[in-house]
Amino acid sequence: MTTSFGTTAINIAAVDDPNPNSKLQIQRFNGLKNTSNLLLLSRRLNVNRSLSPSNPSSIVRAVATPAKPAAVEPKRSKVEIFKEQSNFIRYPLNEEILNDAPNINEAATQLIKFHGSYMQYNRDERGSRSYSFMLRTKNPGGEVPNRLYLVMDDLADQFGIGTLRLTTRQTFQLHGVVKADLKTVMSTIINNMGSTLGACGDLNRNVLAPAAPFAKKDYVFAKQTADNIAALLTPQSGFYYDVWVEGEKFMTAEPPEVVKARNDNSHGTNFPDSPEPIYGTQFLPRKFKIAVTVPTDNSVDLLTNDIGVVVVSDADGEPQGFNIYVGGGMGRTHRMETTFPRLAEPLGYVPKEDILYAVKAIVVTQRENGRRDDRRYSRLKYLLSSWGIEKFRSVTEQYYGKKFEPCRELREWEFKSYLGWHEQGDGHLFCGLHVDNGRVKGIMKKTLREVIEKYNLNVRLTPNQNIILCNIRQAWKRSITTVLAQGGLLQPRFVDPLNLTAMACPAFPLCPLAITEAERGIPDILKRVRAIFEKVGLKYNESVVIRVTGCPNGCARPYMAELGLVGDGPNSYQIWLGGTPNQTSLARTFKDKVKVQDLEKVLDPLFFHWKRRRQSRESFGDFTNRMGFEKLGELVEKWEGIPESSSCYNLKLFADKETYEAVDALAKIQHKNAHQLAIEIVRNYVASQQNGKNMD
């Protein structure tokens, strides 16, 4: 069929046209503006009563940039072509998962991400590749019903590698599923109140919200808003259910306000008559991340998201609207200064009834203007960096249909882990449990299963890779505490403070992007940092936020850490400094190519001088920013070791020197020092003997 705008006429073939030479020309939106966009614009003119054909200026305001005839086909990334030819993310994945090969082809590898999965292989093995698939669930606000948790626990044993992993976006990752089992695992998740749809791929990812199940109005409203945004931006074309459950949809009824906002096209946001009214055939240029929270609660690392949404309440605690922040993102590429991590910045305030329309307008602005030629620059942060906030706000307002009000003033942010026991506010308790690097395995996995199943508990996953047990009766507290402690799930007072805030990505052996270790390497790194603390005289209860990633993509958000270690070679890391404990400052590169065995050469002088030169209550991140990297570099270069008078052996833990030396010798066998071993012995003894008493 043919449509025209001005003097330009374009031929458009149907999506399911059997003629392989007749290709649909997909919308380009600043780099992809061609036939589909012109058709979309002409349809908008027919359905949008606010636009008059006799008023050209009003027509131009309906879209971010007027459509222009393109003499030369703009460059597109290979993934854009895969999406175009996929019949809304179906082909060739629907065929590839049925053949006998252990892997899938390149196009299907890209498309399966939209279904919530990545193909991987074990990089520890030599010779032929052993392929498997990682599945990631989608759990807005980290909410996991009891039934789904038990099913995921079973699937990990039956089809995975026997572990569950809690991610930094409040979801599960299930590793090691072979292709022959994919359909069984996917359909089981779908049939048990779960989903992996959109957990990966070029669309909205899991929407974060504070995991604490407080009954407070603002927390309840934040969770409800996260749920509604997730529903608004969920794909509608049915590709997920077609591939995994033969087209049978398992969807709960959506709130009417979500359906209304999705279908609204009064400002030219939608593709009329498309199976994907918001996404179209090309979806978004890259992944898109959203977080919702309440004032002061930065448990979600708000400023690292493409969109950050903050509930604003009146003096009586009644939610009135939202502050919106845009343009955050972590990923970058080594030795390419044009790629960088970025913090979100204030866009404006909207009343609560407008939040879905405002979010949709931001998504559409990125959809139409984000780069599709080079995926390294396709995130929203690069559009913000290129345009500036004023232009971005102006274009977004055209799709929103209103002006954004100035952001409301908020109190200072805090990181809140919600570990330990807390009142929910409805007569029940919740218990936050620390899980090292989010890896649920062994006795811990068995214990969690026992407690969650016995007491019929729902859970929530946190953005710091921890887990919260919800809706616990007061009478159950003691017995649950005892069982958890016996399973190694200790109260936060018995966990090393360094571990409580540390995070790492999976990296080796399964991540294809990993350059060096992260999850497998961080336990030893944390022990070494603790040993440095001991040497320089820092107290046991003092801590720094440490995050480790095996590559520069930033999955564990190392660029917000006080000490970030970013893999830049075999057994080698970039060292990033300058983040703050409340995750509101961006770290910067301090050192490149530091071998893992040489970390003490950098960290010894840094922590020594922090101990000696810090101001009252000054965090390590604030200290490094105040001192400046040039001065810190000089201190590292001139370092000759800790002065003898500054050494601290913590003999106060021991009755005599002989006992100390005996424990020290035993500790060395375990690659620890005497103090560490003694603390662990005492901690484990207390946890196992107190049987839950006085452990509030």
N, C-alpha and C positions, 0 to 999 in steps of 0.2 A: 504494500500500500504506500501511498505517497502523502506527505504533508509538507507545508511550506510556511516559511516565516520570512517576510520581506521578499527578496528575490531568490531565496535559496530553496530548492526542492530536493527532498531526500527520499530514497527508497528504503523501506524497512521490511525485513523478512521476519516471519513469525519465529518464536523461540524454538518450536518443534519442527521447523521446516526441514524436510528430509533431504533437501538439496544441499550437499556439503559446500557448494560454491556460493551459496547464498547465506551470508553471515549477518547476524544482527549487529549493528553498530551501537555499542553501549554508551550511555551518558558519560561525558568527560569532565564536566565541572571544573574548569581551569585545568586543562590538560586532558579531559575526557569529554569535552563539550561537542557532541555531534547530533546525530539523528534522534536518539532517544531523548535527549534533552530538549530538542526542538519540538518533538511530539509531546513531551511532558508540558512544555510551556504552552503549546496551543490548546491542550486539554485544560490546563489551568485557566485559560481565558474563558473557556466555556463553563467551568464549574465555579469559578471564583467571582461572585457577584460584586465584590468590592473593586474589581478591576474593570475598567471600561475600555473597549477596543478603540474608542475615539480619543482616549487619553494616553498617549504613548508613555508619558512619564510614570503613570501609575503602573503600567505594565513592567517597566524596568525594575520598579521597587519590589516586584513579586519574587525576584530571584536575586542571588548574591551578585552575579555579574551577568550582563546581557549575553545571550548566545551569539557567537560569532562564527561565520563560515570558516571552515578550516581547509586550507589548500593542501596541507601536508598532514598525514596521519601522525599525531604526537606519539612519542615513545611510551609504551606501557610495559610494566613489569610482566614477567611470565605468569605470575599468580593471577594478575588481572585477566589474562586470556583464559586461564584455567577456569576462573569463576564464570566468565562470559559463556563458555561452551559447556557448562556443567548442568544445564537445566535446573537451576536453583540448587546447586550443591548435591546433585545426585550422581551424575555420570562423570567419570567411569568408576567411582567408588562402589556403586551398587553391583558392578560386575567384578571388580577386583577382589572383593571380600569373599567371592564364591569360588574362585579358582584354587588350585592345589598349591600354588607357590606360597612360601612362608612370609613373603613380603608383598607390598603393593607398589604400583608404578608411581612416577613422579607427580602426576596430576592428582591421583587419589591420595597421595601423601599430604598434599596441601589441603585437599577438600575434607579429609577426615578430621582435621583440626576443628572445623565448624561443628562437628559432631562430638567434640570433647575428647579427642584422642591424638596422640603423637606416636608415630612408629619409631622404635629405638632398637639398638643392638648392644650386646654386652662388649664393651671396649676392653675389658680385661682378658677376653678370649683372643687367641691368635688363630689365624687361618680363616676358615669360612665364617661368615657372620651368623650369629644366632639372633634372629629377629624376634621382637615381641612388641607389645603395645602398652603405652601408659594411658589410663583412663582418668579423667578429672571430672569430678562432679560439679554441679552448680547449686549452691546453697545460699541464697540471699541472706545476709546477716549472719551466716554461719549456722543457721538453724538446721538441725538434723533430727527428724522424728525417731523414736525408739526403734521402730520396725526397720527403718532404713539403715540405722547404725548396725544392727545385728546382721542384716543382709550383707553390708559391706565387709563386716568382719568375716563372715563365711566365705565371701568371694575371694578375699585375700588369701585364704588358706586353700581353697579349692582350685582357683585359677590363676592366682598371682604368686608372688614370691614369699608369702606368709607375713607380710607387713602392710600396714596402712600408713600413709604419710599425710600429715596435716599441713596444708599450704599456707602461705602468707596472704592468700585471698580467701581464707575461711572455707576451704573445700577439702575434699579427700583426693589423694592421688593413689591409684591402684596400679602397681607396676608388675610387668612380667606376663601379661595376658597374650597368649599366642593367637594368631589370626583365626585358627579354626574354632576358637572359643569366643571370639568377639561378639557374635550375635547372641550367644547364650548369656554372656555377662551383661551386655547392653540391655537386652530385653528384661533380664531379671531386675536390673536397677530401675527401669521404667515401670515395671509392674509392681514395684515396692515403694512408690511415692518419691522416687528419685529421678534425676535427669543429669545428663552430661551435655545437653544442647547449649552451645554457645560458651562452654567453659574455655574454649580456645578459638582461634580463628579471627577473621577481620570483622568483628562485631562487638557489641557490648559484652564484657566478661562478667564474672560474678560481682554483684553489687555488695560492697562492704557496709557494715553497720556495727555499732558496739555490741559485743557478744553478751554482755551482762544482761540477764533477763529481768531487769528492774521493772517494777510495776509503775514507775513514775511516768507522768504524762509525756514528757519530752522523749524519753527512751522508747516508749511504746509507739509514739508517733514517728520517730526516726526509723524504727524497724518496719512499720507499715509503709512508710515512704520508700524505703529500700525495696520492699516487696513489689510495690506498684511500679517503680522505675524498671525493675527487672522484668515485670510482665509487659510493660509498654514496649520494651526493646527486644523482646523474645521473637525470633523468626516465626513467621506465620504461614509459610508456604508448605509445611508438612514434610519437608525432605527428611528430617530426622526420623520420623515415625515410618515413612515409606521404606527406608533402608533397614531399620532394625526390628520393627514389629508389624511389617506388612501393611503399613498405612493406618493401623489402629491408633487413634490418638488417646493419650492419657493426660487430660488437662482439666484442672479444676476451673470452676466458674470464675471469671475475672470480674473485679469490681467495675461497675458501670462507668466510673470516671476514667478508668484505664481505657476501656473500649472507645469511649467518646474522644479522648485525647488522641488515640492512635488514628482514628478515622477522620479527624478534623483536618480539612485542607483549606481552611479559610485564608491561609497565608502562603499557599503554594509549597507546602512541605512534602506532599505525598506523591507517589506514583499511582494515579488513578487506575483502577481495574487491574492492578498488579497483585500477584500472590504475596509480594513483599511490599506493602505500601510505604514503609519507611526506608527499607534497605535497597529495593530494586534488585536488578540482577547482579550488580557488582558489590553489594554490601558496602562496608567502609574501607578506606585505604589501608588501615591497619587495626590492630586491637584497640579497644576503647575501655577505659576503666573509670568506675564511678564509686564514690564512697559517701555515705550519709552519716552524720554524727550530731552530737549535741554540744553546746559550748563547754569548753575546758577539756572535753574527752577526746584526746588524740590517740586513742588506741588503734585507729584505722590508718595512721600515717596520711592524714587528709591531703596534704599538699603534694603528694606524689601521684595523685590521680588526675586523669583528664578532666573530670568534673568532681569537685568537692561540694557537698551540700550540707549546710549547718542549720539545724532547727533554731528559730528565734522565737522565744516565748515572752509573754507579758509578765507583769509583776506577780500575777497569781499563778504563774506556771503554765498558762494556757498557750499552746503553740499558735503563732500568728503568721509566720512566714519562714523564709529561708534566705540566708546569705549563700551566694554561689561563687565558687572559685574555679578557674579554668587553666589548663595548660601544663599540668604537672606530668612528669614521666621520668623513668630511671634509665632506660636503655641507652647505650652508646657503643661506639666501635673504637678499639685501641688505635692510637696514632692517627685519628681523624678528628681534628679539633672542631669540625663542622657538626659533629655529633656530640651530644652532651646531656647530662641529667638536668632537670629543670623543676623548679617549684611552681605550683599553681599560684595565680594571682587573682585578686578580687575582680569579679565581673559586675555584681550588683545584687540587689535584694528583690525578691518577688513575694507577693502574698501567697499563703499556703495553697489556695485553690488553683494557682497558676504553675505549680512546680513541674508538672508533667509536660506542659506546653513549653516551658522554658528549657527543660532538658532536651526535649525533642528538637527545638530550634538550634541548640548548640550542636547536637548530633548531625543535623542536616547541614549546618554550616561547614562542618568538617567533611561530611560526605561529598559536598559539592566543590570544596576548595582544597582539601588535603591532597598531597602529591600522590600520584599513582604510577609514576615512572621509576622511582627509586625507593624501595621499601625502607631504606635506612632513614629517610626523611619524611615518612608518611604519618607519623604520629601528630596529634593535635598540637603538641608543644612546639613543633617546628612551624606550624601555621601561625601560632601566637608570636613566636620569635620573629617571623618574617613580617607580619602585619603590624604588630603592636596591639595593645589591648583596646585602644580607642576604635580602630578600624574593625577589629573583631566584634566589639560590642555593637557597633553600628550595623554591621551585616547581620548579626544574630537577631537584632531587634526587628529586622524586616521579616524574619520567619516567626518570631515571637508575636509580633503585632503590637507591641507596647515598648515603652522605654523602661529599662531597668532602673530601679531606685538605688540610691547609694547604699552600700553595705552598712548594716547596723554594727555598732561597736560591741566587741565581745571581750570577755575576760581572757587572761593568759591561758595558753594550752598546757596540758599535762599529759604525760604518757600514763595510762592506767592499764595494768595487766589483769586485774580482777582475779588474781590467784588467791587461794585460801577460801575460808568460809565467809559468806555474806548473807545478809537478809535481803530477800527479793522485794519485800514491801507488801506482800500479799499473804503473809503467814508462813511462807515456805522459805527454804534456804537454797543457795546454790554454792557449788564448790569448784573453784578454778584449780586445775592441775597442770603443773609444768611438765612438758614433754620435750626432752632434749631434741632439738632440730625437727620436732614434729613427727619423729619416727616411732610409731606404735608397734612394738614387737615383743616377743618372748613373754616373760611372766607379766609384764605390764599389760600387754594385749589381753592375756587370759584374765587378769584381774579386772580390767575395765569391762570386759564382756560379762563377767560374773555379776558385777555390781549393777550395770545398766540393765541387764536382763532380769535380775532378781527383784529390783525395785521399780521396774518399768519406767526408767528415766529417759527423758529426752535430753539431748546434748546440744551444745553450741561450740563451734570451732572459732578460735580467735585469730586475728591477723598476725599474732606473734607465735603461731604454730602450737598453741596450747589448746586444752579442751576444758569445757565447763559442763558439769553435771547439774541439771536444772530440776526445780520443783521437788526438793528433798524435804521430807517432813522432819520436824525437830527431833522426833523420837528415833530417827534413823542415824543421826549424826555420829554418835560414838561408834556404832558397829561399822559404818561405812568408812570412817577414818581409820579404824584398825585394819580392815581388809586392804584398803588402799596402801597403807604404810607397808604392810607385809609384801605387797606387790611392787614396791619401789616407787610408788606415787606419793612422795612426801609433801608435807606442808611446806610453804615457801621458806619458813625459818630454817629448815634443814637442807636447803639447796644452796649451793654456792651462788652468791649474788651475781657473779659474772655470768653464770649460766642462765639466770632468770631473764635477762634481756638479750642474750645472744641469739643469732639466727644464722642459718647457712642454707644454701640451695643444695639439691641432690648431687649435681655435678657427676663425677665418675661413680659407677661404671656405665650408667645408662644414658646420660644426657649427651647427645651428639655434639653439642656446642662447647662442652667443658674443655678448658685448657689445662686445668690442674684440679686438685682436690678441694672440696668444700665440706660437705657433710661428714665425710670420713676423716677429714683432717682437723676439724674444729675442736674435737675433744682434747687432743694433745695441745693445740694452740692455747686453749683456755687454761689448761694446767700450767703451761709455761708462763702465761700472763700472771696467774696466781702466784707462781714462784717468784716472778719479778716483784710483785707487790710485797711479798715477804722480804725480799732482799733490800728494798728501798724503804721499808718501814710503813707502808700503807696498811691501814686496818682491814681486817677481814670483811667488815660490812661495807667497805667502799667498793665502788664498781664503775665500769665504763660500758657504754653500749658498743658491742663488737658484732660485726656482721661480715660473713665470709661468702664470696661467690667464686665459682670456678671459671667464670668468664665475665666480660664487661656488660652483659645484658641486664644485670642488676635485679635478678629475681628475688633476692633476699633484702633488697633496698639498702645496699652498702653505702650508697652516697648520702644517706641521712645519718650514718653512724658516727659516733665519736672516734672510733677506730674501724675503718673499713679496709678489708683485705680483698682485692679484686684480682683474680687469676690473670696473669699476663705472660705465662710461659710454663713449661714443665717445672713443677715444684717452685714456682716463682709468683710473687704478688706485687701489684701496685699497693702502696699504702695511702689511704685517704684519711684526712683528719679534718675536724672542724664541725661535725654535726653536733647536735645538742641532745640532752636526755629527753626533751619533749618533742623531738623530731620536727623542728621548725626552721632549722638552718641546714643549708647544703654544704656537705663536705667538699674538700678540694684535694687534688693530687699532691702528696708530699714527696713520695719516693717511687721510682719505677724499678722494676726488675730486682726486687729483694728476694733472695732465695729463702725458702722456708727455714733452713737451718741457721740463717743469719738474722732472724727476726730480733733476737735479743740485742744485737748491735744497734738497732734503731730504737727498740722499745725500752731498753734499760735507761738510757739517758732521758727519754721523754717522760717516763713515769717518775724517775728520780727528781727531775727538776719540777714536775708538777707537785710532788710532795713538798719540795723545799720552797717554791716560789709562788704557789697559788694564793689567791686572795681568799677571804673568808667564804666558805661554802661554794667556792668556784669549781664548776665541773671541769672535767678534762677537756671537753670540747671547747668550752668558753676560754679555758687557759690557752689552748693552742691558737685560738683566734686572736686573743689579746697579745700573745707573745709575737705572733707573726711567723710565717714559714721560713723567712730568711734567718731569723735568730735561732729558731729551732734547728735548722740545718747546720748552723755553726756549732750548736751544742752537741749534735750527733757526731759531726766530723771531728771535734776535739775530744770526744769521750775517751777516757782512759780507764774506765771502770769505777765502781762504787768505792768511795774513800773507806779505808778500813774502819774508821770510827763510826761509819754509818751502818755497818753490817748489823743485822738483827737476826738472832737465832731463835727467838721466842722460847727461851728456856723456861719461862714461867709456866708452860704447859706441863713440865716434867718435874718429877720429885728430885732428880739428881742428874748429873752429867752422864753417868753411866746409862741410865734409862734413855736419855736423849740419844746417845750414840747408838744404842741397840735398835731403837725405833728408826733412827736415820738409816742404818744399814739395811733394815727390812724395807724401808720406803724406796731405797735406790733400786731394789729388785723390780719394783713396780713403776720405776721412772717418776717417782715423786720425792718430795722432801719430808722430813720428820713431821713438820707442822701439818702438812696436808693429810698425811696418813692418820695422825692423831685426831684431827678434826673429823675425818670420815668415820673412824672407829666410834668416836663419841656420838656422832650424829646418827649413825645406823643403830647403835645400841639404844639410844633414847627412843628412836622411832619404833623399834621392835618391842621394847619393854613397857612403854607407857600405855599401850593398848587403848590409845585414843583419849586418855585422860589429860585434861589441862592443855590441850593442843589447839585451842582457839586462836 
